Amino acid sequence: MSHVGVGPRAVMRSVAFLTAGVLAVPALAGCSSEDPSGKPLAAQDVAAAARARVADGGTLRWAVDSVPDTLNAFQSDADATTARVAQAVLPSLYRMDERGRPVRNPDYLESAKVVETEPKQVVVYKLNQQAVWSDGREIGAADFAAQWRALSGKDTAYWTARNAGYDRIEKIERGANDLEVKVTFDRPYADWKSLFTPLYPKEVTGTPDAFNDGARRGIEVTAGPFTVKKVDTKADEVVLTGNPRWWGEPAKLDKIVLRAVPRDERVSELVAGELDLAEIDPDTAEQVARAAAPRDAGTGTPLMGPDGTPAPGSGASALPGPQGGSAARALRSWAVANGSDEEAAEEEILAREKRRKAEAKAERRRKALSGFEVRKSLEPAYTQLALNGAEGPLADERVRRAVARALDREKLAEAVLKPLGLPAEPVGSHLALSGQPAYADGSGALGEQDAKEARALLADAGWVPGGPVKKSEDGEKAAGAEKSEDDEDGKKSDGGDEGTYIVGEEGKGGEDGKGGKASKDTDGKNKDDGEGGREEGEDTGGTDQESGEKHSSGKNTAQGGAPGAYAPKGTAAPAGAAAAPVAKDGKALTLRFVLPSGPGSQALRTVADRISDMLEKIGIGTEITKVPDESYFKDHVASGEYDLALYSWPASAFPATDARPIYAKPVPAADGSLNVAQNYTRVGTDQVDQLFDQAMGTLDEGKARDLLRKADSRIWAAAGSVPLYQRPQLVAARENLANAGAFGFETPVYEDMGFLKKGARGAEASASPAR
């Protein structure tokens, strides 16, 4: 699944429309006395255990996506592994707690307070007197000052990804003693707790050369429970070992090896015993769960319920076993192998031998995986549908709002999360997740899912069903109202078959004559005829197993008679039926839907199919293009070569700082191009920018939250992106591995990770919703 990590980093809408449709909503939302931030939907699942139960020593082999190109987290090519290494080896003044809030890290900070607000904001940090770098030098003001100068943006010789927050600092100086650091800001900065995490030693940040190149392949001076022993690009691994100068609780593990293992190879590495911890996809999670399921002592097969389905708590799937049909097949096999037909008997004996070998291999695989368990939670990130508002139909806010209001976000969340046993609730904010202080469901600014209202928005924008058609360049007919000299606004004309539809044949367009949607893959086939992201075992007869929606390959005969029957003008379409394609100026409304094609993106493709179904019901077609994972973001999303796309953003404890570049209004660059920062939808407004700036500049936490929630409501109303669901976090972990797994919001505590002592048990982990 495509995920935009925490890295370095339009068309004007009608202000009257925005004002009339949005501003009243936040005021109404504010009437509730309940805390709108709610609670985290799922707790972390790390097999928590007291340190006394964890053995000393051992090596943790942890799968990661890549060996990082740099260990400097403030450079543009830093990645998730860079952040993981930094958490283990460098000071983090603040950690994230179970609700995604920053909390002081006592290993480094005794206190940190705003001591003055007038005439300038002043923060005083009091450092832990034991905190030292691995070379024995005390952590102090010189390290803070060097990092500020490197990241302030004033010296362009430093190759930095961003300077947010550091550009507001006026000076840094020693406080009352060597353990105090005094930071003075030239402008108020609400997110001051985001600064100096991680904190690099002055040896890395003191000069441009050291900053740009000194920490790319190693960090010689560290100050965490671990230190970097080596970065081995040939072996594709980063090796961390215990820091002998660490003053906190000593690390339980001797070594952590971060190994780069592709997602589709992780199950094989688990089976081979080469990994102890790995984030995995749902298919691998199912294999691990089945391997660990209770089994029949006689047959070795998963225990099944009376109806032939897996027994409760077994984690097994309803697969053929000795129960039912497989017993009959075994009897038939024996009869053939011992029958009078020698040729058939020989073939059956060979087949039985082949099956025995396959079963033996499967059993070895099962035994290898039975030593693991699946730990699951919700990742602090959400998946969204992005709508490119730079050009084309989606440049019109009404069309974007129509797309957004066609979506049943609950069904989309259920399709991904419900099969995994995780809470399937749609995300209600662009800026925070449930449980975080800034969270509030702002989706009311857009409105609930409503196909009728969506069609009305399309009609208001000139996209209507029926009417004259034009032939496109490739010879295909385009349905819809053709613009005429006396119909400059593209409204419905009086001609044609407006208001009339053919039941069961809406969107008819395939050469085979079958009724089908306009959504097609780039190979020209209907997307339901190919792989189309359909999961294994999914019903291909027309009904989606998760949502009960009608697939385009199934003919709709409900509530309206047989396919081909005509209904009078004004008759409502049957429930679930596709609407007639809408068009404008003789051109049908078809949107380019770009998706990654890799094996780890199946969930995205499933969601895309559901979205295409929902859009078809309001007359919008989709043309799905599957592209290689490595080019998906860079060549399509970031470059604006898409209409619709699915990707994820991480949640932040500091949304005023971190979310602003994602939703800021694009501005022209000096070379004439459009500077979009991280706003890949190209949709932004001056009002949203102003609200972010106000939230960033106030030290009143309650006021900052209110400003952020207002900004989120306006982002919803502009419909540049639609949050869908919090991403699932599935981790395969060795059963005796403690304090590691699906971390959820919380920052990992690396010194507490380790393997349980013999006979010891950790606290029972749970991924149930935190209520």
Disulfide bonds with the S-S distance in Angstrom:
none
